[in-house]
């Protein structure tokens, strides 16, 4: 939820307004402190412009094979990877991607892509 919200450039407050919640409630959903009901998930998919499957795409097979009741009794063996551990999910990365795609000139966007690629290759060679 946080990933998509950030990619769209929405604040927690703005997303909350879109679905009739306070930013504190959005924050609790993003941290996993509160469960998301089916109707709320539907609201979120509309506000974030994604299909419901978006929230389940990266689910481990061991987790998707279990019902919520089973998960309560037998927690999955795999520990979820914290979002902060994945550099692709850092705020800096998300903002970089969002800003990159907001560049309207395809030639400028391509030059920035080439520059980033060249700089990353240079770091590998050192």
Protein Blocks (a to p, Z undefined) as FASTA:
>chain_A
ZZmmmmnopafklmmmmnopafklmmmmmnopaccdfklmmmmmmmnopafklmmmmpcf
klmmpcfklmmmmgcfbdcddfklpmklgmklmmmmmmmmmpmblklmmmmmmmmmmmmm
mmmmZZ
